[in-house]
Amino acid sequence: TELGKVIVQEHPGRRSDAEITLFDGTGVGLQDLAVASRVVELAMARGVATDVEF
């Protein structure tokens, strides 16, 4: 199943913890940056990340 189908709810994704998820994130670096940016945003909003000045 393509990740996009799970995101737009065309496919349920995993139905149990016994199902293994494999994600191939190779490809365009911009996609990696977009995903990382969103992960940081969510982690900061939930208070589980630390903002580090550099």
N, CA, C and O atoms as CSV, one atom per row, in Angstrom:
chain,resi,resn,atom,element,x,y,z
A,1,THR,N,N,0.846,-1.183,0.000
A,1,THR,CA,C,0.000,0.000,0.000
A,1,THR,C,C,0.885,1.237,0.000
A,1,THR,O,O,1.850,1.320,0.759
A,2,GLU,N,N,0.559,2.172,-0.833
A,2,GLU,CA,C,1.300,3.428,-0.870
A,2,GLU,C,C,0.930,4.277,0.346
A,2,GLU,O,O,-0.224,4.285,0.776
A,3,LEU,N,N,1.905,4.986,0.893
A,3,LEU,CA,C,1.688,5.834,2.056
A,3,LEU,C,C,0.595,6.874,1.797
A,3,LEU,O,O,-0.212,7.165,2.680
A,4,GLY,N,N,0.573,7.425,0.602
A,4,GLY,CA,C,-0.424,8.436,0.263
A,4,GLY,C,C,-1.844,7.934,0.412
A,4,GLY,O,O,-2.731,8.687,0.815
A,5,LYS,N,N,-2.072,6.663,0.089
A,5,LYS,CA,C,-3.419,6.085,0.212
A,5,LYS,C,C,-3.847,5.984,1.675
A,5,LYS,O,O,-5.025,6.137,1.998
A,6,VAL,N,N,-2.888,5.728,2.547
A,6,VAL,CA,C,-3.198,5.679,3.975
A,6,VAL,C,C,-3.490,7.096,4.484
A,6,VAL,O,O,-4.429,7.303,5.252
A,7,ILE,N,N,-2.688,8.057,4.053
A,7,ILE,CA,C,-2.857,9.439,4.505
A,7,ILE,C,C,-4.215,10.002,4.110
A,7,ILE,O,O,-4.860,10.686,4.906
A,8,VAL,N,N,-4.654,9.720,2.884
A,8,VAL,CA,C,-5.955,10.248,2.431
A,8,VAL,C,C,-7.103,9.288,2.752
A,8,VAL,O,O,-8.223,9.451,2.267
A,9,GLN,N,N,-6.801,8.289,3.575
A,9,GLN,CA,C,-7.784,7.330,4.088
A,9,GLN,C,C,-8.460,6.498,3.002
A,9,GLN,O,O,-9.627,6.129,3.130
A,10,GLU,N,N,-7.717,6.206,1.930
A,10,GLU,CA,C,-8.208,5.268,0.919
A,10,GLU,C,C,-7.856,3.838,1.298
A,10,GLU,O,O,-8.395,2.890,0.727
A,11,HIS,N,N,-6.949,3.680,2.265
A,11,HIS,CA,C,-6.533,2.367,2.758
A,11,HIS,C,C,-6.333,2.490,4.266
A,11,HIS,O,O,-5.797,3.496,4.731
A,12,PRO,N,N,-6.752,1.488,5.038
A,12,PRO,CA,C,-6.663,1.611,6.492
A,12,PRO,C,C,-5.250,1.518,7.063
A,12,PRO,O,O,-5.044,1.832,8.235
A,13,GLY,N,N,-4.289,1.102,6.275
A,13,GLY,CA,C,-2.950,0.915,6.831
A,13,GLY,C,C,-2.914,-0.335,7.689
A,13,GLY,O,O,-3.597,-1.317,7.399
A,14,ARG,N,N,-2.108,-0.296,8.755
A,14,ARG,CA,C,-2.018,-1.453,9.649
A,14,ARG,C,C,-3.309,-1.652,10.406
A,14,ARG,O,O,-3.935,-0.692,10.855
A,15,ARG,N,N,-3.702,-2.901,10.545
A,15,ARG,CA,C,-4.906,-3.224,11.301
A,15,ARG,C,C,-4.572,-3.807,12.669
A,15,ARG,O,O,-5.441,-3.909,13.534
A,16,SER,N,N,-3.293,-4.193,12.866
A,16,SER,CA,C,-2.871,-4.727,14.161
A,16,SER,C,C,-1.370,-4.521,14.321
A,16,SER,O,O,-0.667,-4.246,13.349
A,17,ASP,N,N,-0.881,-4.655,15.557
A,17,ASP,CA,C,0.547,-4.521,15.831
A,17,ASP,C,C,1.360,-5.625,15.177
A,17,ASP,O,O,2.570,-5.479,15.004
A,18,ALA,N,N,0.713,-6.732,14.810
A,18,ALA,CA,C,1.412,-7.852,14.181
A,18,ALA,C,C,1.795,-7.544,12.734
A,18,ALA,O,O,2.705,-8.166,12.186
A,19,GLU,N,N,1.109,-6.595,12.120
A,19,GLU,CA,C,1.431,-6.224,10.741
A,19,GLU,C,C,2.662,-5.322,10.738
A,19,GLU,O,O,2.755,-4.367,11.509
A,20,ILE,N,N,3.587,-5.641,9.871
A,20,ILE,CA,C,4.854,-4.917,9.800
A,20,ILE,C,C,4.741,-3.776,8.799
A,20,ILE,O,O,4.169,-3.933,7.720
A,21,THR,N,N,5.295,-2.624,9.174
A,21,THR,CA,C,5.307,-1.464,8.291
A,21,THR,C,C,6.702,-1.294,7.710
A,21,THR,O,O,7.692,-1.315,8.440
A,22,LEU,N,N,6.776,-1.127,6.408
A,22,LEU,CA,C,8.042,-0.869,5.735
A,22,LEU,C,C,7.881,0.419,4.953
A,22,LEU,O,O,6.982,0.541,4.122
A,23,PHE,N,N,8.755,1.383,5.222
A,23,PHE,CA,C,8.696,2.660,4.526
A,23,PHE,C,C,10.014,2.885,3.806
A,23,PHE,O,O,11.076,2.878,4.428
A,24,ASP,N,N,9.948,3.082,2.511
A,24,ASP,CA,C,11.138,3.393,1.713
A,24,ASP,C,C,11.129,4.889,1.456
A,24,ASP,O,O,10.424,5.376,0.571
A,25,GLY,N,N,11.913,5.607,2.232
A,25,GLY,CA,C,11.918,7.062,2.142
A,25,GLY,C,C,12.985,7.621,1.223
A,25,GLY,O,O,13.331,8.798,1.320
A,26,THR,N,N,13.510,6.796,0.332
A,26,THR,CA,C,14.529,7.304,-0.581
A,26,THR,C,C,13.872,8.129,-1.672
A,26,THR,O,O,12.711,7.914,-2.021
A,27,GLY,N,N,14.608,9.049,-2.190
A,27,GLY,CA,C,14.057,9.868,-3.267
A,27,GLY,C,C,14.415,11.321,-3.101
A,27,GLY,O,O,15.561,11.666,-2.812
A,28,VAL,N,N,13.441,12.157,-3.283
A,28,VAL,CA,C,13.646,13.594,-3.287
A,28,VAL,C,C,13.912,14.106,-1.870
A,28,VAL,O,O,13.120,13.864,-0.959
A,29,GLY,N,N,15.024,14.809,-1.691
A,29,GLY,CA,C,15.387,15.356,-0.386
A,29,GLY,C,C,14.366,16.333,0.151
A,29,GLY,O,O,14.210,16.461,1.366
A,30,LEU,N,N,13.670,17.023,-0.730
A,30,LEU,CA,C,12.653,17.980,-0.301
A,30,LEU,C,C,11.531,17.282,0.463
A,30,LEU,O,O,10.961,17.850,1.395
A,31,GLN,N,N,11.217,16.057,0.069
A,31,GLN,CA,C,10.196,15.290,0.796
A,31,GLN,C,C,10.667,15.015,2.225
A,31,GLN,O,O,9.893,15.134,3.175
A,32,ASP,N,N,11.935,14.647,2.367
A,32,ASP,CA,C,12.491,14.391,3.695
A,32,ASP,C,C,12.394,15.640,4.561
A,32,ASP,O,O,12.027,15.564,5.734
A,33,LEU,N,N,12.722,16.780,3.983
A,33,LEU,CA,C,12.678,18.040,4.715
A,33,LEU,C,C,11.252,18.384,5.141
A,33,LEU,O,O,11.031,18.837,6.264
A,34,ALA,N,N,10.298,18.174,4.258
A,34,ALA,CA,C,8.898,18.474,4.574
A,34,ALA,C,C,8.398,17.594,5.714
A,34,ALA,O,O,7.727,18.079,6.625
A,35,VAL,N,N,8.716,16.315,5.667
A,35,VAL,CA,C,8.285,15.391,6.721
A,35,VAL,C,C,8.965,15.746,8.040
A,35,VAL,O,O,8.311,15.791,9.083
A,36,ALA,N,N,10.268,15.996,8.000
A,36,ALA,CA,C,11.005,16.340,9.220
A,36,ALA,C,C,10.466,17.623,9.845
A,36,ALA,O,O,10.347,17.718,11.066
A,37,SER,N,N,10.146,18.597,9.021
A,37,SER,CA,C,9.605,19.861,9.515
A,37,SER,C,C,8.290,19.640,10.253
A,37,SER,O,O,8.066,20.219,11.317
A,38,ARG,N,N,7.439,18.820,9.703
A,38,ARG,CA,C,6.136,18.534,10.331
A,38,ARG,C,C,6.314,17.751,11.631
A,38,ARG,O,O,5.616,18.006,12.612
A,39,VAL,N,N,7.241,16.806,11.636
A,39,VAL,CA,C,7.502,16.022,12.849
A,39,VAL,C,C,7.982,16.937,13.973
A,39,VAL,O,O,7.532,16.813,15.112
A,40,VAL,N,N,8.894,17.852,13.655
A,40,VAL,CA,C,9.392,18.796,14.661
A,40,VAL,C,C,8.255,19.684,15.158
A,40,VAL,O,O,8.122,19.915,16.360
A,41,GLU,N,N,7.452,20.172,14.249
A,41,GLU,CA,C,6.317,21.027,14.614
A,41,GLU,C,C,5.379,20.309,15.592
A,41,GLU,O,O,4.982,20.879,16.608
A,42,LEU,N,N,5.035,19.073,15.285
A,42,LEU,CA,C,4.148,18.303,16.163
A,42,LEU,C,C,4.804,17.997,17.509
A,42,LEU,O,O,4.157,18.079,18.553
A,43,ALA,N,N,6.082,17.646,17.481
A,43,ALA,CA,C,6.798,17.338,18.721
A,43,ALA,C,C,6.878,18.567,19.624
A,43,ALA,O,O,6.706,18.455,20.837
A,44,MET,N,N,7.136,19.731,19.047
A,44,MET,CA,C,7.187,20.966,19.836
A,44,MET,C,C,5.813,21.273,20.428
A,44,MET,O,O,5.710,21.643,21.598
A,45,ALA,N,N,4.762,21.121,19.630
A,45,ALA,CA,C,3.405,21.399,20.101
A,45,ALA,C,C,3.007,20.468,21.245
A,45,ALA,O,O,2.245,20.859,22.129
A,46,ARG,N,N,3.515,19.252,21.229
A,46,ARG,CA,C,3.175,18.269,22.272
A,46,ARG,C,C,4.118,18.341,23.471
A,46,ARG,O,O,3.922,17.643,24.466
A,47,GLY,N,N,5.138,19.188,23.368
A,47,GLY,CA,C,6.069,19.352,24.476
A,47,GLY,C,C,7.044,18.209,24.655
A,47,GLY,O,O,7.554,17.995,25.755
A,48,VAL,N,N,7.312,17.469,23.588
A,48,VAL,CA,C,8.231,16.331,23.683
A,48,VAL,C,C,9.522,16.577,22.909
A,48,VAL,O,O,10.274,15.642,22.634
A,49,ALA,N,N,9.775,17.837,22.559
A,49,ALA,CA,C,10.994,18.189,21.831
A,49,ALA,C,C,11.666,19.355,22.550
A,49,ALA,O,O,11.039,20.063,23.338
A,50,THR,N,N,12.929,19.535,22.269
A,50,THR,CA,C,13.682,20.638,22.845
A,50,THR,C,C,14.156,21.546,21.730
A,50,THR,O,O,14.772,21.087,20.768
A,51,ASP,N,N,13.873,22.835,21.853
A,51,ASP,CA,C,14.321,23.817,20.871
A,51,ASP,C,C,15.776,24.158,21.171
A,51,ASP,O,O,16.091,24.626,22.265
A,52,VAL,N,N,16.657,23.928,20.216
A,52,VAL,CA,C,18.086,24.167,20.391
A,52,VAL,C,C,18.511,25.295,19.458
A,52,VAL,O,O,18.357,25.191,18.241
A,53,GLU,N,N,19.044,26.368,20.028
A,53,GLU,CA,C,19.546,27.482,19.221
A,53,GLU,C,C,20.896,27.094,18.625
A,53,GLU,O,O,21.742,26.512,19.304
A,54,PHE,N,N,21.086,27.423,17.358
A,54,PHE,CA,C,22.397,27.187,16.739
A,54,PHE,C,C,22.695,28.248,15.733
A,54,PHE,O,O,23.753,28.223,15.105
